[in-house]
Amino acid sequence: MSTRTESVDLVGDEAATNLARAALFAALVGAFAYVTFPNPVSPVSVTLQVLGVFLAGIYLGPVWGPAALSLYLVAGALGAPVFEGGSAGVGQLVGQSAGYLWSYPLAASVVGAVVHRGTTLRDPASVGVATLVAAMVLGIVAVYALGVAGLMLVLSLGPIEAVTVGAVAFLPAEALKVAAAVGIVRSDAITAA
């Protein structure tokens, strides 16, 4: 009696690699959630999570970037301490930061679509600084549109107050995150050369 075994690919190498990269970026965003600074003007703290959202969109593109952030949200909802300051649970997805959290997959998709000009990935190091900045500005718009809407809904804030404490108060921090992301991508361009 002979036993014959054949190699069976259950998942292609590319899909496995992309899933692993998505998991790494989900973990990165979770790690960035531990870096928090109180914002004296807002009920929501400043974190580095949006930097991770930018990087996921830039490096993973408009398909796997949002997949990474969706994985991040699922992990946090299931109890992994990956939300602001190590918090976790479904309650975070309906609390005062909910709009921001729910915006992350959308923002990563927007950033990835602009950087890669569609769903086909290209080397982020070859993308111009103006395109990178424009992509992240559009990502910021997505984050703060949903974040402000969430604050209006959860905290019953009026539109002007919600925009002031939910978006305007964060713009200096966002400018620093955009600069950091450009620096990271540009350092990749230098190392690759």
Residue frames as a rotation matrix with the C-alpha (Angstrom) as fourth column:
MET 1
0.589 0.808 0.000 0.00
0.808 -0.589 0.000 0.00
0.000 0.000 -1.000 0.00
SER 2
-0.581 -0.782 0.228 1.40
0.783 -0.613 -0.107 3.35
0.223 0.116 0.968 -0.94
THR 3
0.416 0.639 -0.647 0.41
0.744 -0.648 -0.162 6.71
-0.522 -0.414 -0.745 0.38
ARG 4
-0.310 -0.474 0.824 0.71
0.868 -0.495 0.042 9.62
0.388 0.729 0.564 -1.96
THR 5
0.245 0.347 -0.905 0.79
0.676 -0.730 -0.097 13.15
-0.694 -0.588 -0.414 -0.69
GLU 6
-0.071 -0.220 0.973 0.61
0.864 -0.501 -0.051 16.22
0.499 0.837 0.225 -2.79
SER 7
-0.853 -0.261 -0.451 1.17
0.450 -0.806 -0.385 19.79
-0.264 -0.531 0.805 -1.92
VAL 8
0.088 0.924 0.372 -2.06
0.911 -0.225 0.345 21.68
0.403 0.309 -0.862 -1.58
ASP 9
-0.929 -0.325 0.179 -2.09
0.250 -0.905 -0.343 25.43
0.274 -0.274 0.922 -1.29
LEU 10
-0.127 0.912 -0.390 -5.01
0.983 0.065 -0.169 26.33
-0.129 -0.405 -0.905 0.91
VAL 11
0.828 0.258 -0.498 -4.15
0.223 -0.966 -0.130 29.99
-0.514 -0.003 -0.858 0.70
GLY 12
0.670 -0.589 0.452 -1.87
0.503 -0.087 -0.860 31.54
0.546 0.803 0.238 -1.89
ASP 13
-0.175 -0.862 -0.477 1.46
0.981 -0.111 -0.160 32.95
0.085 -0.495 0.865 -0.79
GLU 14
-0.697 -0.078 0.713 0.42
0.225 -0.968 0.115 36.49
0.681 0.240 0.692 -1.69
ALA 15
0.340 0.904 0.259 -2.77
-0.127 -0.228 0.965 36.31
0.932 -0.361 0.037 0.38
ALA 16
0.608 -0.180 -0.773 -0.89
0.748 0.457 0.482 34.85
0.266 -0.871 0.412 3.35
THR 17
-0.521 -0.854 0.003 1.76
0.826 -0.505 -0.251 37.56
0.216 -0.128 0.968 3.11
ASN 18
-0.489 0.396 0.778 -0.85
-0.053 -0.903 0.426 40.31
0.871 0.167 0.462 2.89
LEU 19
0.633 0.740 -0.227 -2.77
0.141 0.178 0.974 38.89
0.761 -0.649 0.009 5.84
ALA 20
0.235 -0.650 -0.722 0.42
0.968 0.223 0.114 38.77
0.088 -0.726 0.682 7.90
ARG 21
-0.755 -0.503 0.420 1.23
0.508 -0.855 -0.110 42.37
0.414 0.130 0.901 6.95
ALA 22
-0.007 0.848 0.530 -2.32
-0.126 -0.527 0.840 43.42
0.992 -0.061 0.111 7.84
ALA 23
0.710 0.234 -0.664 -1.96
0.549 0.406 0.730 41.76
0.441 -0.883 0.160 11.25
LEU 24
-0.269 -0.896 -0.353 1.33
0.960 -0.222 -0.169 43.58
0.073 -0.384 0.920 11.83
PHE 25
-0.732 0.040 0.680 -0.20
0.116 -0.976 0.182 46.94
0.672 0.212 0.710 10.98
ALA 26
0.446 0.895 0.002 -3.20
0.054 -0.028 0.998 46.19
0.894 -0.445 -0.061 13.21
ALA 27
0.462 -0.370 -0.806 -0.72
0.878 0.316 0.359 45.51
0.122 -0.873 0.471 16.02
LEU 28
-0.641 -0.727 0.246 1.16
0.707 -0.684 -0.178 48.73
0.298 0.060 0.953 15.20
VAL 29
-0.235 0.646 0.726 -2.02
-0.141 -0.762 0.632 50.80
0.962 0.046 0.271 15.48
GLY 30
0.729 0.492 -0.475 -2.74
0.330 0.355 0.875 49.02
0.599 -0.795 0.097 18.78
ALA 31
-0.017 -0.827 -0.562 0.75
0.999 0.006 -0.039 49.89
0.035 -0.562 0.826 20.05
PHE 32
-0.723 -0.228 0.652 0.30
0.346 -0.936 0.056 53.51
0.598 0.266 0.756 18.94
ALA 33
0.315 0.928 0.197 -2.90
0.151 -0.254 0.955 53.66
0.937 -0.272 -0.220 21.03
TYR 34
0.455 -0.216 -0.864 -0.74
0.884 0.227 0.409 53.50
0.107 -0.950 0.294 24.15
VAL 35
-0.734 -0.678 -0.042 0.91
0.679 -0.734 -0.027 56.81
-0.012 -0.049 0.999 23.27
THR 36
0.293 0.925 0.244 -1.69
0.839 -0.371 0.398 59.27
0.458 0.088 -0.884 24.54
PHE 37
-0.897 -0.440 -0.042 -1.62
0.416 -0.809 -0.415 62.93
0.149 -0.390 0.909 25.42
PRO 38
-0.073 0.912 -0.403 -4.53
0.819 -0.176 -0.546 64.71
-0.569 -0.370 -0.735 27.06
ASN 39
-0.582 0.013 0.813 -6.07
0.582 -0.692 0.428 67.39
0.568 0.722 0.395 24.90
PRO 40
-0.841 0.199 -0.503 -7.19
0.381 -0.442 -0.812 70.23
-0.384 -0.875 0.296 27.18
VAL 41
-0.688 0.583 -0.433 -9.77
-0.688 -0.714 0.131 71.38
-0.232 0.388 0.892 24.63
SER 42
-0.132 0.594 -0.793 -11.32
-0.720 0.492 0.489 68.00
0.681 0.636 0.363 23.83
PRO 43
0.496 0.354 0.793 -12.88
-0.809 0.519 0.274 65.07
-0.315 -0.778 0.544 25.71
VAL 44
0.977 -0.197 0.080 -10.83
0.212 0.881 -0.422 62.79
0.013 0.429 0.903 23.45
SER 45
0.413 -0.901 -0.135 -7.06
-0.064 -0.177 0.982 62.36
-0.909 -0.397 -0.130 23.94
VAL 46
0.493 -0.427 -0.758 -4.45
-0.867 -0.168 -0.470 62.70
0.074 0.888 -0.453 21.23
THR 47
0.503 -0.393 0.770 -2.96
-0.027 0.883 0.468 59.33
-0.864 -0.257 0.433 20.26
LEU 48
-0.474 -0.733 -0.488 -0.62
-0.621 -0.114 0.775 58.10
-0.624 0.670 -0.402 17.54
GLN 49
-0.094 0.494 0.865 -3.27
0.296 0.843 -0.449 55.76
-0.951 0.213 -0.226 16.10
VAL 50
0.842 0.470 -0.266 -3.92
-0.079 -0.380 -0.922 57.96
-0.534 0.797 -0.283 13.07
LEU 51
0.024 -0.905 -0.425 -0.22
-0.940 -0.166 0.299 57.73
-0.341 0.392 -0.854 12.17
GLY 52
-0.656 -0.216 0.724 -0.69
-0.130 0.976 0.173 53.96
-0.744 0.019 -0.668 12.03
VAL 53
0.412 0.865 0.287 -3.79
0.322 0.157 -0.934 54.43
-0.853 0.477 -0.214 9.87
PHE 54
0.632 -0.259 -0.730 -1.76
-0.677 -0.642 -0.358 56.58
-0.376 0.721 -0.582 7.45
LEU 55
-0.417 -0.909 -0.013 1.04
-0.825 0.372 0.425 54.02
-0.381 0.188 -0.905 7.29
ALA 56
-0.325 0.386 0.863 -1.40
0.195 0.921 -0.339 51.14
-0.926 0.058 -0.374 6.73
GLY 57
0.755 0.650 -0.088 -2.94
0.089 -0.234 -0.968 52.96
-0.650 0.723 -0.234 3.79
ILE 58
0.439 -0.672 -0.597 0.45
-0.863 -0.499 -0.073 53.95
-0.249 0.547 -0.799 2.37
TYR 59
-0.553 -0.826 0.109 2.13
-0.781 0.560 0.276 50.55
-0.290 0.067 -0.955 2.69
LEU 60
-0.657 0.337 0.675 -0.81
0.189 0.940 -0.285 48.14
-0.730 -0.059 -0.681 2.34
GLY 61
-0.962 0.258 0.092 -2.98
0.025 -0.254 0.967 50.04
0.273 0.932 0.238 -0.11
PRO 62
-0.530 0.819 0.220 -6.73
-0.823 -0.560 0.101 50.55
0.206 -0.128 0.970 -0.40
VAL 63
0.329 0.641 -0.694 -7.65
-0.368 0.764 0.531 46.88
0.870 0.080 0.487 0.13
TRP 64
0.118 -0.355 -0.928 -5.32
0.653 0.732 -0.197 45.49
0.748 -0.582 0.318 2.76
GLY 65
-0.839 -0.351 0.415 -4.99
-0.018 -0.746 -0.666 48.79
0.543 -0.566 0.620 4.67
PRO 66
-0.117 0.873 0.474 -8.69
-0.893 -0.301 0.334 48.77
0.434 -0.384 0.815 5.60
ALA 67
0.502 0.242 -0.830 -8.44
-0.001 0.960 0.279 45.03
0.865 -0.140 0.483 6.26
ALA 68
-0.502 -0.772 -0.390 -5.70
0.486 0.122 -0.866 45.76
0.716 -0.624 0.314 8.82
LEU 69
-0.843 0.194 0.502 -7.84
-0.453 -0.760 -0.466 48.39
0.291 -0.620 0.729 10.53
SER 70
0.275 0.946 -0.171 -10.90
-0.711 0.320 0.626 46.14
0.647 -0.051 0.761 10.50
LEU 71
0.190 -0.331 -0.924 -8.81
0.422 0.877 -0.227 43.43
0.886 -0.347 0.306 12.15
TYR 72
-0.840 -0.518 0.162 -7.71
0.142 -0.498 -0.855 46.02
0.523 -0.695 0.492 14.69
LEU 73
-0.386 0.781 0.491 -11.33
-0.840 -0.518 0.164 46.92
0.382 -0.349 0.855 15.50
VAL 74
0.520 0.565 -0.640 -12.35
-0.300 0.823 0.483 43.28
0.800 -0.059 0.597 15.81
ALA 75
-0.237 -0.702 -0.672 -9.39
0.522 0.491 -0.697 42.54
0.819 -0.516 0.250 18.10
GLY 76
-0.908 -0.109 0.404 -10.29
-0.215 -0.708 -0.673 45.48
0.360 -0.698 0.620 20.33
ALA 77
-0.011 0.988 0.151 -13.97
-0.867 -0.085 0.491 44.55
0.498 -0.126 0.858 20.42
LEU 78
0.514 0.177 -0.839 -13.04
0.013 0.977 0.214 41.02
0.857 -0.121 0.500 21.45
GLY 79
0.989 -0.013 -0.146 -11.02
0.146 -0.018 0.989 42.30
-0.016 -1.000 -0.016 24.38
ALA 80
0.112 -0.989 0.093 -7.47
0.960 0.083 -0.267 42.88
0.256 0.119 0.959 23.14
PRO 81
0.459 0.081 -0.884 -6.21
0.585 -0.777 0.233 46.04
-0.668 -0.625 -0.404 24.89
VAL 82
-0.398 -0.642 0.655 -5.56
0.902 -0.143 0.408 47.95
-0.168 0.753 0.636 21.65
PHE 83
0.477 0.591 0.651 -7.73
0.650 -0.736 0.191 51.04
0.591 0.332 -0.735 22.02
GLU 84
0.275 -0.386 0.881 -6.72
-0.254 -0.913 -0.320 54.36
0.927 -0.136 -0.349 23.59
GLY 85
-0.085 -0.448 0.890 -4.46
-0.947 -0.241 -0.211 53.81
0.309 -0.861 -0.404 26.57
GLY 86
-0.933 -0.325 -0.151 -4.92
-0.285 0.929 -0.238 50.02
0.218 -0.179 -0.959 26.51
SER 87
-0.291 0.901 0.322 -8.69
-0.662 0.053 -0.748 50.00
-0.691 -0.431 0.580 26.75
ALA 88
-0.987 0.019 -0.161 -10.75
-0.099 0.715 0.692 47.30
0.129 0.699 -0.704 25.04
GLY 89
-0.596 0.795 0.117 -14.25
0.488 0.474 -0.733 46.02
-0.638 -0.380 -0.670 24.49
VAL 90
-0.266 0.624 0.735 -17.33
0.921 -0.059 0.384 46.77
0.283 0.779 -0.559 22.45
GLY 91
0.522 0.501 -0.691 -18.07
0.743 -0.665 0.079 49.76
-0.419 -0.554 -0.719 24.67
GLN 92
-0.346 -0.744 -0.572 -15.19
0.222 -0.657 0.721 51.64
-0.912 0.123 0.392 23.04
LEU 93
-0.881 0.005 0.473 -16.90
0.473 0.045 0.880 51.23
-0.017 0.999 -0.042 19.67
VAL 94
0.111 0.948 0.299 -19.99
0.787 -0.267 0.555 53.06
0.606 0.174 -0.776 20.91
GLY 95
0.262 -0.092 -0.961 -18.35
0.835 -0.477 0.274 55.60
-0.483 -0.874 -0.048 23.25
GLN 96
0.690 0.057 -0.722 -17.04
-0.039 -0.993 -0.115 59.10
-0.723 0.108 -0.682 22.69
SER 97
-0.313 -0.875 -0.369 -14.16
-0.575 -0.135 0.807 57.87
-0.756 0.465 -0.461 20.48
ALA 98
0.071 0.406 0.911 -16.38
0.323 0.855 -0.406 55.57
-0.944 0.323 -0.071 18.41
GLY 99
0.925 0.339 -0.175 -16.60
-0.029 -0.395 -0.918 57.82
-0.380 0.854 -0.356 15.36
TYR 100
0.258 -0.919 -0.299 -12.83
-0.942 -0.308 0.133 58.04
-0.214 0.248 -0.945 15.17
LEU 101
-0.415 -0.437 0.798 -12.37
-0.371 0.882 0.290 54.30
-0.831 -0.176 -0.528 15.55
TRP 102
0.347 0.646 0.680 -14.98
0.404 0.551 -0.730 53.44
-0.846 0.528 -0.070 12.91
SER 103
0.859 -0.014 -0.511 -13.33
-0.393 -0.657 -0.643 55.90
-0.327 0.753 -0.571 10.51
TYR 104
0.032 -0.990 0.134 -9.97
-0.556 0.094 0.826 54.11
-0.831 -0.101 -0.547 10.49
PRO 105
-0.180 -0.121 0.976 -10.73
0.580 0.789 0.204 51.52
-0.795 0.603 -0.072 7.77
LEU 106
0.781 0.524 0.340 -12.27
0.590 -0.440 -0.677 54.22
-0.206 0.729 -0.653 5.58
ALA 107
0.767 -0.540 -0.345 -9.32
-0.484 -0.841 0.242 56.57
-0.421 -0.019 -0.907 6.10
ALA 108
-0.190 -0.862 0.470 -6.79
-0.183 0.502 0.845 53.82
-0.964 0.075 -0.253 5.30
SER 109
0.143 0.339 0.930 -8.73
0.815 0.492 -0.305 53.05
-0.561 0.802 -0.206 2.13
VAL 110
0.971 0.237 -0.035 -8.75
0.189 -0.846 -0.498 56.70
-0.148 0.477 -0.867 1.06
VAL 111
0.405 -0.897 -0.176 -5.04
-0.632 -0.414 0.655 57.14
-0.661 -0.154 -0.735 1.77
GLY 112
-0.263 -0.521 0.812 -4.20
0.153 0.808 0.569 53.89
-0.952 0.274 -0.133 -0.04
ALA 113
0.474 0.531 0.702 -6.34
0.773 0.131 -0.621 54.74
-0.422 0.837 -0.348 -3.09
VAL 114
0.966 -0.143 -0.217 -4.68
-0.208 -0.926 -0.314 58.14
-0.156 0.348 -0.924 -3.51
VAL 115
0.167 -0.980 0.110 -1.12
-0.636 -0.022 0.771 56.89
-0.753 -0.199 -0.627 -2.92
HIS 116
-0.512 -0.398 0.761 -1.46
0.137 0.837 0.530 53.85
-0.848 0.375 -0.374 -5.18
ARG 117
-0.572 0.357 -0.739 -3.86
-0.768 -0.550 0.329 55.45
-0.288 0.755 0.588 -7.71
GLY 118
0.253 0.710 -0.658 -6.17
-0.759 0.567 0.320 52.47
0.600 0.418 0.682 -7.48
THR 119
0.874 0.212 0.438 -5.93
-0.458 0.663 0.593 48.95
-0.165 -0.718 0.676 -6.12
THR 120
0.700 -0.701 -0.136 -2.62
0.482 0.605 -0.634 47.95
0.527 0.378 0.761 -7.74
LEU 121
0.803 -0.420 -0.424 0.18
0.289 -0.348 0.892 48.57
-0.522 -0.838 -0.158 -5.26
ARG 122
0.599 -0.718 0.355 3.18
0.226 -0.273 -0.935 50.63
0.768 0.640 -0.001 -6.21
ASP 123
-0.188 -0.777 -0.600 6.32
0.894 0.118 -0.432 51.42
0.406 -0.618 0.673 -4.27
PRO 124
0.771 0.545 -0.330 5.40
0.636 -0.688 0.349 54.14
-0.037 -0.479 -0.877 -1.73
ALA 125
0.037 -0.849 -0.527 8.96
0.515 -0.436 0.738 55.46
-0.857 -0.299 0.421 -1.87
SER 126
-0.720 -0.305 0.623 8.33
0.691 -0.233 0.684 56.48
-0.064 0.923 0.379 -5.50
VAL 127
0.342 0.917 0.207 5.30
0.890 -0.386 0.242 58.60
0.302 0.101 -0.948 -4.57
GLY 128
-0.368 -0.467 0.804 5.82
0.297 -0.878 -0.375 62.35
0.881 0.101 0.462 -4.44
VAL 129
-0.903 -0.045 -0.428 5.56
0.427 -0.215 -0.878 64.26
-0.052 -0.975 0.214 -1.19
ALA 130
-0.737 0.672 -0.071 2.60
-0.675 -0.736 0.052 66.30
-0.017 0.086 0.996 -2.47
THR 131
-0.118 0.697 -0.707 0.66
-0.416 0.612 0.672 63.11
0.901 0.374 0.218 -3.24
LEU 132
-0.513 -0.133 -0.848 1.50
0.605 0.645 -0.467 61.65
0.609 -0.752 -0.251 0.18
VAL 133
-0.968 0.132 -0.215 0.38
0.072 -0.674 -0.735 64.80
-0.242 -0.727 0.643 1.96
ALA 134
-0.514 0.826 -0.233 -2.81
-0.805 -0.370 0.463 65.07
0.296 0.426 0.855 -0.13
ALA 135
-0.202 0.409 -0.890 -3.66
0.029 0.911 0.412 61.44
0.979 0.057 -0.196 0.62
MET 136
-0.647 -0.105 -0.756 -3.22
0.714 0.267 -0.648 61.96
0.269 -0.958 -0.098 4.35
VAL 137
-0.920 0.390 -0.046 -5.21
-0.358 -0.880 -0.313 65.22
-0.162 -0.272 0.949 4.34
LEU 138
-0.214 0.869 -0.446 -8.09
-0.680 0.194 0.707 63.32
0.701 0.455 0.550 2.74
GLY 139
-0.281 0.035 -0.959 -7.60
0.466 0.879 -0.105 60.61
0.839 -0.476 -0.263 5.38
ILE 140
-0.952 -0.079 -0.297 -7.80
0.299 -0.468 -0.832 63.27
-0.073 -0.880 0.469 8.10
VAL 141
-0.620 0.784 -0.040 -11.04
-0.753 -0.579 0.312 64.56
0.221 0.224 0.949 6.59
ALA 142
-0.028 0.602 -0.798 -12.49
-0.174 0.783 0.598 61.04
0.984 0.155 0.082 6.79
VAL 143
-0.551 -0.249 -0.797 -11.32
0.668 0.440 -0.599 60.56
0.500 -0.863 -0.076 10.39
TYR 144
-0.961 0.101 -0.256 -12.69
0.109 -0.715 -0.690 63.87
-0.253 -0.692 0.677 11.61
ALA 145
-0.501 0.851 -0.157 -15.94
-0.654 -0.253 0.713 63.72
0.567 0.460 0.683 9.66
LEU 146
0.138 0.546 -0.826 -16.86
0.170 0.809 0.563 60.48
0.976 -0.218 0.019 11.44
GLY 147
-0.607 -0.446 -0.658 -15.20
0.710 0.067 -0.701 61.53
0.357 -0.893 0.276 14.70
VAL 148
-0.947 0.299 0.120 -17.18
-0.321 -0.910 -0.262 64.76
0.031 -0.287 0.957 14.87
ALA 149
-0.142 0.937 -0.319 -20.39
-0.566 0.187 0.803 62.94
0.812 0.295 0.504 13.93
GLY 150
-0.087 0.042 -0.995 -19.70
0.544 0.839 -0.012 60.46
0.835 -0.542 -0.096 16.73
LEU 151
-0.902 -0.273 -0.335 -19.17
0.428 -0.469 -0.772 63.24
0.054 -0.840 0.540 19.28
MET 152
-0.685 0.717 0.134 -22.40
-0.657 -0.686 0.314 64.92
0.317 0.127 0.940 18.20
LEU 153
0.089 0.756 -0.649 -24.28
-0.295 0.642 0.708 61.65
0.951 0.128 0.280 18.60
VAL 154
-0.044 -0.177 -0.983 -22.72
0.687 0.709 -0.158 60.30
0.725 -0.683 0.091 21.80
LEU 155
-0.681 -0.322 -0.657 -22.16
0.720 -0.455 -0.524 63.57
-0.130 -0.830 0.542 23.71
SER 156
0.367 0.921 0.128 -25.06
0.924 -0.344 -0.168 65.52
-0.111 0.180 -0.977 22.18
LEU 157
-0.405 -0.583 -0.704 -22.78
0.398 -0.806 0.438 68.34
-0.823 -0.103 0.559 21.06
GLY 158
0.730 0.568 -0.381 -23.85
-0.041 -0.519 -0.854 70.95
-0.683 0.639 -0.355 18.55
PRO 159
0.818 -0.378 0.434 -22.05
0.560 0.349 -0.751 71.06
0.133 0.858 0.497 15.19
ILE 160
0.579 -0.632 0.516 -19.80
-0.317 -0.757 -0.571 74.04
0.751 0.167 -0.638 15.97
GLU 161
0.449 -0.392 0.803 -18.76
-0.865 0.036 0.501 72.72
-0.226 -0.919 -0.323 19.37
ALA 162
0.781 -0.116 0.614 -18.19
0.109 0.993 0.050 69.22
-0.616 0.028 0.788 17.95
VAL 163
0.765 -0.535 0.358 -15.99
0.404 -0.034 -0.914 70.55
0.501 0.844 0.190 15.13
THR 164
0.496 -0.585 0.642 -14.06
-0.652 -0.739 -0.169 72.73
0.574 -0.335 -0.748 17.59
VAL 165
0.235 -0.393 0.889 -13.36
-0.879 0.304 0.367 70.02
-0.415 -0.868 -0.274 20.19
GLY 166
0.593 0.117 0.797 -13.41
-0.001 0.989 -0.145 67.06
-0.805 0.086 0.587 17.80
ALA 167
0.687 -0.357 0.632 -11.36
0.723 0.246 -0.646 68.29
0.075 0.901 0.427 14.85
VAL 168
0.685 -0.418 0.597 -9.82
-0.117 -0.872 -0.475 71.76
0.719 0.255 -0.646 15.15
ALA 169
0.737 -0.369 0.567 -8.28
-0.646 -0.138 0.750 70.90
-0.199 -0.919 -0.340 18.53
PHE 170
0.592 -0.470 0.655 -6.34
0.220 0.876 0.430 68.06
-0.775 -0.110 0.622 16.88
LEU 171
0.989 -0.104 0.102 -4.98
0.083 -0.177 -0.981 69.78
0.120 0.979 -0.166 13.77
PRO 172
0.397 -0.911 0.107 -1.49
-0.913 -0.405 -0.057 70.59
0.096 -0.075 -0.993 15.17
ALA 173
-0.029 -0.376 0.926 -1.05
-0.487 0.814 0.315 66.94
-0.873 -0.442 -0.207 16.22
GLU 174
0.727 0.357 0.586 -2.24
0.300 0.603 -0.739 65.75
-0.618 0.714 0.331 12.79
ALA 175
0.853 -0.478 -0.208 0.31
-0.472 -0.538 -0.699 67.99
0.222 0.695 -0.684 11.08
LEU 176
-0.023 -0.890 0.455 3.05
-0.949 0.163 0.270 66.30
-0.314 -0.425 -0.849 13.11
LYS 177
0.148 0.155 0.977 1.71
-0.060 0.987 -0.147 62.83
-0.987 -0.037 0.155 12.19
VAL 178
0.980 0.177 0.086 1.66
0.086 0.008 -0.996 63.74
-0.177 0.984 -0.007 8.49
ALA 179
0.495 -0.865 -0.080 5.26
-0.837 -0.451 -0.310 64.96
0.232 0.221 -0.947 8.75
ALA 180
-0.121 -0.529 0.840 6.27
-0.705 0.641 0.302 61.76
-0.699 -0.556 -0.451 10.57
ALA 181
0.541 0.391 0.744 4.62
0.185 0.808 -0.559 59.56
-0.820 0.440 0.365 7.93
VAL 182
0.955 -0.259 -0.147 6.34
-0.233 -0.342 -0.911 61.47
0.185 0.904 -0.386 5.11
GLY 183
0.175 -0.945 0.277 9.64
-0.984 -0.159 0.081 61.08
-0.032 -0.287 -0.957 6.96
ILE 184
0.042 -0.103 0.994 9.11
-0.332 0.937 0.111 57.34
-0.942 -0.334 0.005 7.34
VAL 185
0.831 0.317 0.458 8.25
0.305 0.428 -0.850 56.88
-0.466 0.846 0.259 3.66
ARG 186
0.812 -0.575 -0.105 11.13
-0.486 -0.564 -0.667 59.10
0.324 0.593 -0.737 2.56
SER 187
0.049 -0.825 0.563 13.58
-0.888 0.222 0.402 57.19
-0.457 -0.520 -0.722 4.81
ASP 188
0.381 0.160 0.911 12.47
0.160 0.959 -0.235 54.04
-0.911 0.235 0.340 2.97
ALA 189
0.997 -0.005 0.079 13.28
0.076 -0.214 -0.974 55.80
0.021 0.977 -0.213 -0.32
ILE 190
0.440 -0.893 0.097 16.76
-0.888 -0.448 -0.104 56.63
0.137 -0.041 -0.990 0.93
THR 191
-0.049 -0.460 0.886 17.46
-0.588 0.730 0.347 53.12
-0.807 -0.505 -0.306 2.26
ALA 192
0.640 0.366 0.676 16.17
0.260 0.725 -0.638 51.54
-0.723 0.584 0.369 -0.95
ALA 193
0.940 -0.248 -0.234 18.50
-0.332 -0.506 -0.796 53.67
0.079 0.826 -0.558 -3.09
